[in-house]
Amino acid sequence: MLYEAHGITKFVVVCGYTDLRKGIEGLSQLVEGTFGLTPFETGTLFLFCGKRGDRIKALLWEGNGFLLLYKRFENGSLSWPRTPKDAVCISKHEYRLLLQGLNPVRPKIRESLASTAF
């Protein structure tokens, strides 16, 4: 479900660290109170990550109730955007990059030694 994201039209990454002990009420209050967004947008997936980077929660309003998704990665962790007090909209392609462990908001590009040798 999380990787395919059928029917989701907007992806919002909540940057920084989120206390993943929060449930639906706590996360929806965070979206509304801190970022001034409405969690009641049908088709909008709000993504949250804790300090460890190996677990994410997602909040989705389905029109008649919230869906709370939780995923723990067995190997590795996410490169989550850590700018505090920020919420960023990303595309579906960037969303898939995020779930592969890449940071689509502020990617780090390192020059290879081979490209600078000549």
Phi and psi in radians as a Rosetta constraint file:
Dihedral C 1 N 2 CA 2 C 2 CIRCULARHARMONIC -1.113 0.35
Dihedral N 2 CA 2 C 2 N 3 CIRCULARHARMONIC -0.703 0.35
Dihedral C 2 N 3 CA 3 C 3 CIRCULARHARMONIC -1.311 0.35
Dihedral N 3 CA 3 C 3 N 4 CIRCULARHARMONIC -0.707 0.35
Dihedral C 3 N 4 CA 4 C 4 CIRCULARHARMONIC -1.242 0.35
Dihedral N 4 CA 4 C 4 N 5 CIRCULARHARMONIC -0.762 0.35
Dihedral C 4 N 5 CA 5 C 5 CIRCULARHARMONIC 0.950 0.35
Dihedral N 5 CA 5 C 5 N 6 CIRCULARHARMONIC 0.838 0.35
Dihedral C 5 N 6 CA 6 C 6 CIRCULARHARMONIC -1.173 0.35
Dihedral N 6 CA 6 C 6 N 7 CIRCULARHARMONIC 2.328 0.35
Dihedral C 6 N 7 CA 7 C 7 CIRCULARHARMONIC 1.420 0.35
Dihedral N 7 CA 7 C 7 N 8 CIRCULARHARMONIC -0.007 0.35
Dihedral C 7 N 8 CA 8 C 8 CIRCULARHARMONIC -1.637 0.35
Dihedral N 8 CA 8 C 8 N 9 CIRCULARHARMONIC 2.228 0.35
Dihedral C 8 N 9 CA 9 C 9 CIRCULARHARMONIC -1.866 0.35
Dihedral N 9 CA 9 C 9 N 10 CIRCULARHARMONIC -0.309 0.35
Dihedral C 9 N 10 CA 10 C 10 CIRCULARHARMONIC -2.465 0.35
Dihedral N 10 CA 10 C 10 N 11 CIRCULARHARMONIC 2.337 0.35
Dihedral C 10 N 11 CA 11 C 11 CIRCULARHARMONIC -2.061 0.35
Dihedral N 11 CA 11 C 11 N 12 CIRCULARHARMONIC 2.168 0.35
Dihedral C 11 N 12 CA 12 C 12 CIRCULARHARMONIC -2.080 0.35
Dihedral N 12 CA 12 C 12 N 13 CIRCULARHARMONIC 2.059 0.35
Dihedral C 12 N 13 CA 13 C 13 CIRCULARHARMONIC -1.632 0.35
Dihedral N 13 CA 13 C 13 N 14 CIRCULARHARMONIC 2.123 0.35
Dihedral C 13 N 14 CA 14 C 14 CIRCULARHARMONIC -1.547 0.35
Dihedral N 14 CA 14 C 14 N 15 CIRCULARHARMONIC 1.843 0.35
Dihedral C 14 N 15 CA 15 C 15 CIRCULARHARMONIC -1.260 0.35
Dihedral N 15 CA 15 C 15 N 16 CIRCULARHARMONIC 2.839 0.35
Dihedral C 15 N 16 CA 16 C 16 CIRCULARHARMONIC 1.494 0.35
Dihedral N 16 CA 16 C 16 N 17 CIRCULARHARMONIC -3.007 0.35
Dihedral C 16 N 17 CA 17 C 17 CIRCULARHARMONIC -1.598 0.35
Dihedral N 17 CA 17 C 17 N 18 CIRCULARHARMONIC 2.368 0.35
Dihedral C 17 N 18 CA 18 C 18 CIRCULARHARMONIC -2.094 0.35
Dihedral N 18 CA 18 C 18 N 19 CIRCULARHARMONIC 2.419 0.35
Dihedral C 18 N 19 CA 19 C 19 CIRCULARHARMONIC -1.262 0.35
Dihedral N 19 CA 19 C 19 N 20 CIRCULARHARMONIC 1.867 0.35
Dihedral C 19 N 20 CA 20 C 20 CIRCULARHARMONIC -1.324 0.35
Dihedral N 20 CA 20 C 20 N 21 CIRCULARHARMONIC 0.037 0.35
Dihedral C 20 N 21 CA 21 C 21 CIRCULARHARMONIC -1.327 0.35
Dihedral N 21 CA 21 C 21 N 22 CIRCULARHARMONIC -0.254 0.35
Dihedral C 21 N 22 CA 22 C 22 CIRCULARHARMONIC -1.162 0.35
Dihedral N 22 CA 22 C 22 N 23 CIRCULARHARMONIC 2.531 0.35
Dihedral C 22 N 23 CA 23 C 23 CIRCULARHARMONIC -1.780 0.35
Dihedral N 23 CA 23 C 23 N 24 CIRCULARHARMONIC -2.760 0.35
Dihedral C 23 N 24 CA 24 C 24 CIRCULARHARMONIC -1.037 0.35
Dihedral N 24 CA 24 C 24 N 25 CIRCULARHARMONIC -0.823 0.35
Dihedral C 24 N 25 CA 25 C 25 CIRCULARHARMONIC -1.115 0.35
Dihedral N 25 CA 25 C 25 N 26 CIRCULARHARMONIC -0.810 0.35
Dihedral C 25 N 26 CA 26 C 26 CIRCULARHARMONIC -1.113 0.35
Dihedral N 26 CA 26 C 26 N 27 CIRCULARHARMONIC -0.730 0.35
Dihedral C 26 N 27 CA 27 C 27 CIRCULARHARMONIC -1.235 0.35
Dihedral N 27 CA 27 C 27 N 28 CIRCULARHARMONIC -0.685 0.35
Dihedral C 27 N 28 CA 28 C 28 CIRCULARHARMONIC -1.185 0.35
Dihedral N 28 CA 28 C 28 N 29 CIRCULARHARMONIC -0.611 0.35
Dihedral C 28 N 29 CA 29 C 29 CIRCULARHARMONIC -1.163 0.35
Dihedral N 29 CA 29 C 29 N 30 CIRCULARHARMONIC -0.635 0.35
Dihedral C 29 N 30 CA 30 C 30 CIRCULARHARMONIC -1.105 0.35
Dihedral N 30 CA 30 C 30 N 31 CIRCULARHARMONIC -0.788 0.35
Dihedral C 30 N 31 CA 31 C 31 CIRCULARHARMONIC -1.060 0.35
Dihedral N 31 CA 31 C 31 N 32 CIRCULARHARMONIC -0.805 0.35
Dihedral C 31 N 32 CA 32 C 32 CIRCULARHARMONIC -1.306 0.35
Dihedral N 32 CA 32 C 32 N 33 CIRCULARHARMONIC -0.869 0.35
Dihedral C 32 N 33 CA 33 C 33 CIRCULARHARMONIC -1.279 0.35
Dihedral N 33 CA 33 C 33 N 34 CIRCULARHARMONIC -0.822 0.35
Dihedral C 33 N 34 CA 34 C 34 CIRCULARHARMONIC -1.412 0.35
Dihedral N 34 CA 34 C 34 N 35 CIRCULARHARMONIC -0.702 0.35
Dihedral C 34 N 35 CA 35 C 35 CIRCULARHARMONIC -1.863 0.35
Dihedral N 35 CA 35 C 35 N 36 CIRCULARHARMONIC -0.150 0.35
Dihedral C 35 N 36 CA 36 C 36 CIRCULARHARMONIC 1.201 0.35
Dihedral N 36 CA 36 C 36 N 37 CIRCULARHARMONIC 0.391 0.35
Dihedral C 36 N 37 CA 37 C 37 CIRCULARHARMONIC -1.791 0.35
Dihedral N 37 CA 37 C 37 N 38 CIRCULARHARMONIC 2.786 0.35
Dihedral C 37 N 38 CA 38 C 38 CIRCULARHARMONIC -1.715 0.35
Dihedral N 38 CA 38 C 38 N 39 CIRCULARHARMONIC 2.183 0.35
Dihedral C 38 N 39 CA 39 C 39 CIRCULARHARMONIC -1.341 0.35
Dihedral N 39 CA 39 C 39 N 40 CIRCULARHARMONIC -0.064 0.35
Dihedral C 39 N 40 CA 40 C 40 CIRCULARHARMONIC -1.644 0.35
Dihedral N 40 CA 40 C 40 N 41 CIRCULARHARMONIC 0.410 0.35
Dihedral C 40 N 41 CA 41 C 41 CIRCULARHARMONIC -1.474 0.35
Dihedral N 41 CA 41 C 41 N 42 CIRCULARHARMONIC 2.045 0.35
Dihedral C 41 N 42 CA 42 C 42 CIRCULARHARMONIC -1.148 0.35
Dihedral N 42 CA 42 C 42 N 43 CIRCULARHARMONIC 2.312 0.35
Dihedral C 42 N 43 CA 43 C 43 CIRCULARHARMONIC 1.528 0.35
Dihedral N 43 CA 43 C 43 N 44 CIRCULARHARMONIC 0.112 0.35
Dihedral C 43 N 44 CA 44 C 44 CIRCULARHARMONIC -1.863 0.35
Dihedral N 44 CA 44 C 44 N 45 CIRCULARHARMONIC 2.148 0.35
Dihedral C 44 N 45 CA 45 C 45 CIRCULARHARMONIC -1.816 0.35
Dihedral N 45 CA 45 C 45 N 46 CIRCULARHARMONIC 2.098 0.35
Dihedral C 45 N 46 CA 46 C 46 CIRCULARHARMONIC -1.720 0.35
Dihedral N 46 CA 46 C 46 N 47 CIRCULARHARMONIC 2.230 0.35
Dihedral C 46 N 47 CA 47 C 47 CIRCULARHARMONIC -1.972 0.35
Dihedral N 47 CA 47 C 47 N 48 CIRCULARHARMONIC 2.366 0.35
Dihedral C 47 N 48 CA 48 C 48 CIRCULARHARMONIC -2.277 0.35
Dihedral N 48 CA 48 C 48 N 49 CIRCULARHARMONIC 2.585 0.35
Dihedral C 48 N 49 CA 49 C 49 CIRCULARHARMONIC -2.425 0.35
Dihedral N 49 CA 49 C 49 N 50 CIRCULARHARMONIC 2.508 0.35
Dihedral C 49 N 50 CA 50 C 50 CIRCULARHARMONIC -1.558 0.35
Dihedral N 50 CA 50 C 50 N 51 CIRCULARHARMONIC -2.992 0.35
Dihedral C 50 N 51 CA 51 C 51 CIRCULARHARMONIC -1.178 0.35
Dihedral N 51 CA 51 C 51 N 52 CIRCULARHARMONIC -0.607 0.35
Dihedral C 51 N 52 CA 52 C 52 CIRCULARHARMONIC -1.216 0.35
Dihedral N 52 CA 52 C 52 N 53 CIRCULARHARMONIC -0.514 0.35
Dihedral C 52 N 53 CA 53 C 53 CIRCULARHARMONIC 1.386 0.35
Dihedral N 53 CA 53 C 53 N 54 CIRCULARHARMONIC 0.034 0.35
Dihedral C 53 N 54 CA 54 C 54 CIRCULARHARMONIC -1.829 0.35
Dihedral N 54 CA 54 C 54 N 55 CIRCULARHARMONIC 0.094 0.35
Dihedral C 54 N 55 CA 55 C 55 CIRCULARHARMONIC -2.424 0.35
Dihedral N 55 CA 55 C 55 N 56 CIRCULARHARMONIC 2.462 0.35
Dihedral C 55 N 56 CA 56 C 56 CIRCULARHARMONIC -2.327 0.35
Dihedral N 56 CA 56 C 56 N 57 CIRCULARHARMONIC 2.708 0.35
Dihedral C 56 N 57 CA 57 C 57 CIRCULARHARMONIC -2.135 0.35
Dihedral N 57 CA 57 C 57 N 58 CIRCULARHARMONIC 2.599 0.35
Dihedral C 57 N 58 CA 58 C 58 CIRCULARHARMONIC -2.319 0.35
Dihedral N 58 CA 58 C 58 N 59 CIRCULARHARMONIC 2.455 0.35
Dihedral C 58 N 59 CA 59 C 59 CIRCULARHARMONIC -2.105 0.35
Dihedral N 59 CA 59 C 59 N 60 CIRCULARHARMONIC 2.245 0.35
Dihedral C 59 N 60 CA 60 C 60 CIRCULARHARMONIC -2.409 0.35
Dihedral N 60 CA 60 C 60 N 61 CIRCULARHARMONIC 2.204 0.35
Dihedral C 60 N 61 CA 61 C 61 CIRCULARHARMONIC -1.533 0.35
Dihedral N 61 CA 61 C 61 N 62 CIRCULARHARMONIC 2.183 0.35
Dihedral C 61 N 62 CA 62 C 62 CIRCULARHARMONIC -1.783 0.35
Dihedral N 62 CA 62 C 62 N 63 CIRCULARHARMONIC 0.189 0.35
Dihedral C 62 N 63 CA 63 C 63 CIRCULARHARMONIC 1.717 0.35
Dihedral N 63 CA 63 C 63 N 64 CIRCULARHARMONIC -0.578 0.35
Dihedral C 63 N 64 CA 64 C 64 CIRCULARHARMONIC -2.208 0.35
Dihedral N 64 CA 64 C 64 N 65 CIRCULARHARMONIC 0.123 0.35
Dihedral C 64 N 65 CA 65 C 65 CIRCULARHARMONIC 2.916 0.35
Dihedral N 65 CA 65 C 65 N 66 CIRCULARHARMONIC 2.915 0.35
Dihedral C 65 N 66 CA 66 C 66 CIRCULARHARMONIC -1.572 0.35
Dihedral N 66 CA 66 C 66 N 67 CIRCULARHARMONIC 2.590 0.35
Dihedral C 66 N 67 CA 67 C 67 CIRCULARHARMONIC -2.022 0.35
Dihedral N 67 CA 67 C 67 N 68 CIRCULARHARMONIC 2.179 0.35
Dihedral C 67 N 68 CA 68 C 68 CIRCULARHARMONIC -1.926 0.35
Dihedral N 68 CA 68 C 68 N 69 CIRCULARHARMONIC 2.072 0.35
Dihedral C 68 N 69 CA 69 C 69 CIRCULARHARMONIC -1.924 0.35
Dihedral N 69 CA 69 C 69 N 70 CIRCULARHARMONIC 2.524 0.35
Dihedral C 69 N 70 CA 70 C 70 CIRCULARHARMONIC -2.385 0.35
Dihedral N 70 CA 70 C 70 N 71 CIRCULARHARMONIC 2.289 0.35
Dihedral C 70 N 71 CA 71 C 71 CIRCULARHARMONIC -2.341 0.35
Dihedral N 71 CA 71 C 71 N 72 CIRCULARHARMONIC 2.334 0.35
Dihedral C 71 N 72 CA 72 C 72 CIRCULARHARMONIC -2.032 0.35
Dihedral N 72 CA 72 C 72 N 73 CIRCULARHARMONIC 2.188 0.35
Dihedral C 72 N 73 CA 73 C 73 CIRCULARHARMONIC -1.475 0.35
Dihedral N 73 CA 73 C 73 N 74 CIRCULARHARMONIC 2.291 0.35
Dihedral C 73 N 74 CA 74 C 74 CIRCULARHARMONIC -1.281 0.35
Dihedral N 74 CA 74 C 74 N 75 CIRCULARHARMONIC -0.698 0.35
Dihedral C 74 N 75 CA 75 C 75 CIRCULARHARMONIC -2.147 0.35
Dihedral N 75 CA 75 C 75 N 76 CIRCULARHARMONIC 2.251 0.35
Dihedral C 75 N 76 CA 76 C 76 CIRCULARHARMONIC 1.425 0.35
Dihedral N 76 CA 76 C 76 N 77 CIRCULARHARMONIC -3.038 0.35
Dihedral C 76 N 77 CA 77 C 77 CIRCULARHARMONIC -2.566 0.35
Dihedral N 77 CA 77 C 77 N 78 CIRCULARHARMONIC 2.924 0.35
Dihedral C 77 N 78 CA 78 C 78 CIRCULARHARMONIC -1.461 0.35
Dihedral N 78 CA 78 C 78 N 79 CIRCULARHARMONIC 2.574 0.35
Dihedral C 78 N 79 CA 79 C 79 CIRCULARHARMONIC -1.627 0.35
Dihedral N 79 CA 79 C 79 N 80 CIRCULARHARMONIC 1.470 0.35
Dihedral C 79 N 80 CA 80 C 80 CIRCULARHARMONIC -1.488 0.35
Dihedral N 80 CA 80 C 80 N 81 CIRCULARHARMONIC 2.413 0.35
Dihedral C 80 N 81 CA 81 C 81 CIRCULARHARMONIC -1.108 0.35
Dihedral N 81 CA 81 C 81 N 82 CIRCULARHARMONIC 2.143 0.35
Dihedral C 81 N 82 CA 82 C 82 CIRCULARHARMONIC -1.854 0.35
Dihedral N 82 CA 82 C 82 N 83 CIRCULARHARMONIC 0.221 0.35
Dihedral C 82 N 83 CA 83 C 83 CIRCULARHARMONIC -1.101 0.35
Dihedral N 83 CA 83 C 83 N 84 CIRCULARHARMONIC 2.052 0.35
Dihedral C 83 N 84 CA 84 C 84 CIRCULARHARMONIC -1.201 0.35
Dihedral N 84 CA 84 C 84 N 85 CIRCULARHARMONIC 2.706 0.35
Dihedral C 84 N 85 CA 85 C 85 CIRCULARHARMONIC 1.010 0.35
Dihedral N 85 CA 85 C 85 N 86 CIRCULARHARMONIC 0.729 0.35
Dihedral C 85 N 86 CA 86 C 86 CIRCULARHARMONIC -2.403 0.35
Dihedral N 86 CA 86 C 86 N 87 CIRCULARHARMONIC 2.484 0.35
Dihedral C 86 N 87 CA 87 C 87 CIRCULARHARMONIC -2.274 0.35
Dihedral N 87 CA 87 C 87 N 88 CIRCULARHARMONIC 2.253 0.35
Dihedral C 87 N 88 CA 88 C 88 CIRCULARHARMONIC -2.190 0.35
Dihedral N 88 CA 88 C 88 N 89 CIRCULARHARMONIC 2.322 0.35
Dihedral C 88 N 89 CA 89 C 89 CIRCULARHARMONIC -1.451 0.35
Dihedral N 89 CA 89 C 89 N 90 CIRCULARHARMONIC 2.375 0.35
Dihedral C 89 N 90 CA 90 C 90 CIRCULARHARMONIC -2.229 0.35
Dihedral N 90 CA 90 C 90 N 91 CIRCULARHARMONIC 2.830 0.35
Dihedral C 90 N 91 CA 91 C 91 CIRCULARHARMONIC -1.442 0.35
Dihedral N 91 CA 91 C 91 N 92 CIRCULARHARMONIC 2.991 0.35
Dihedral C 91 N 92 CA 92 C 92 CIRCULARHARMONIC -1.115 0.35
Dihedral N 92 CA 92 C 92 N 93 CIRCULARHARMONIC -0.666 0.35
Dihedral C 92 N 93 CA 93 C 93 CIRCULARHARMONIC -1.110 0.35
Dihedral N 93 CA 93 C 93 N 94 CIRCULARHARMONIC -0.781 0.35
Dihedral C 93 N 94 CA 94 C 94 CIRCULARHARMONIC -1.129 0.35
Dihedral N 94 CA 94 C 94 N 95 CIRCULARHARMONIC -0.609 0.35
Dihedral C 94 N 95 CA 95 C 95 CIRCULARHARMONIC -1.065 0.35
Dihedral N 95 CA 95 C 95 N 96 CIRCULARHARMONIC -0.772 0.35
Dihedral C 95 N 96 CA 96 C 96 CIRCULARHARMONIC -1.166 0.35
Dihedral N 96 CA 96 C 96 N 97 CIRCULARHARMONIC -0.640 0.35
Dihedral C 96 N 97 CA 97 C 97 CIRCULARHARMONIC -1.074 0.35
Dihedral N 97 CA 97 C 97 N 98 CIRCULARHARMONIC -0.720 0.35
Dihedral C 97 N 98 CA 98 C 98 CIRCULARHARMONIC -1.046 0.35
Dihedral N 98 CA 98 C 98 N 99 CIRCULARHARMONIC -0.775 0.35
Dihedral C 98 N 99 CA 99 C 99 CIRCULARHARMONIC -1.252 0.35
Dihedral N 99 CA 99 C 99 N 100 CIRCULARHARMONIC -0.236 0.35
Dihedral C 99 N 100 CA 100 C 100 CIRCULARHARMONIC -1.562 0.35
Dihedral N 100 CA 100 C 100 N 101 CIRCULARHARMONIC -0.019 0.35
Dihedral C 100 N 101 CA 101 C 101 CIRCULARHARMONIC 1.789 0.35
Dihedral N 101 CA 101 C 101 N 102 CIRCULARHARMONIC 0.064 0.35
Dihedral C 101 N 102 CA 102 C 102 CIRCULARHARMONIC -1.692 0.35
Dihedral N 102 CA 102 C 102 N 103 CIRCULARHARMONIC 2.680 0.35
Dihedral C 102 N 103 CA 103 C 103 CIRCULARHARMONIC -1.713 0.35
Dihedral N 103 CA 103 C 103 N 104 CIRCULARHARMONIC 1.810 0.35
Dihedral C 103 N 104 CA 104 C 104 CIRCULARHARMONIC -1.359 0.35
Dihedral N 104 CA 104 C 104 N 105 CIRCULARHARMONIC -0.264 0.35
Dihedral C 104 N 105 CA 105 C 105 CIRCULARHARMONIC -1.422 0.35
Dihedral N 105 CA 105 C 105 N 106 CIRCULARHARMONIC -0.851 0.35
Dihedral C 105 N 106 CA 106 C 106 CIRCULARHARMONIC -2.347 0.35
Dihedral N 106 CA 106 C 106 N 107 CIRCULARHARMONIC 1.333 0.35
Dihedral C 106 N 107 CA 107 C 107 CIRCULARHARMONIC -1.192 0.35
Dihedral N 107 CA 107 C 107 N 108 CIRCULARHARMONIC 2.529 0.35
Dihedral C 107 N 108 CA 108 C 108 CIRCULARHARMONIC -1.708 0.35
Dihedral N 108 CA 108 C 108 N 109 CIRCULARHARMONIC 2.113 0.35
Dihedral C 108 N 109 CA 109 C 109 CIRCULARHARMONIC -1.964 0.35
Dihedral N 109 CA 109 C 109 N 110 CIRCULARHARMONIC 2.130 0.35
Dihedral C 109 N 110 CA 110 C 110 CIRCULARHARMONIC -1.877 0.35
Dihedral N 110 CA 110 C 110 N 111 CIRCULARHARMONIC 2.398 0.35
Dihedral C 110 N 111 CA 111 C 111 CIRCULARHARMONIC -1.300 0.35
Dihedral N 111 CA 111 C 111 N 112 CIRCULARHARMONIC 2.406 0.35
Dihedral C 111 N 112 CA 112 C 112 CIRCULARHARMONIC -1.475 0.35
Dihedral N 112 CA 112 C 112 N 113 CIRCULARHARMONIC 2.667 0.35
Dihedral C 112 N 113 CA 113 C 113 CIRCULARHARMONIC -1.123 0.35
Dihedral N 113 CA 113 C 113 N 114 CIRCULARHARMONIC -0.535 0.35
Dihedral C 113 N 114 CA 114 C 114 CIRCULARHARMONIC -1.160 0.35
Dihedral N 114 CA 114 C 114 N 115 CIRCULARHARMONIC -0.623 0.35
Dihedral C 114 N 115 CA 115 C 115 CIRCULARHARMONIC -1.339 0.35
Dihedral N 115 CA 115 C 115 N 116 CIRCULARHARMONIC -0.363 0.35
Dihedral C 115 N 116 CA 116 C 116 CIRCULARHARMONIC -1.772 0.35
Dihedral N 116 CA 116 C 116 N 117 CIRCULARHARMONIC -0.021 0.35
Dihedral C 116 N 117 CA 117 C 117 CIRCULARHARMONIC -1.249 0.35
Dihedral N 117 CA 117 C 117 N 118 CIRCULARHARMONIC -0.571 0.35
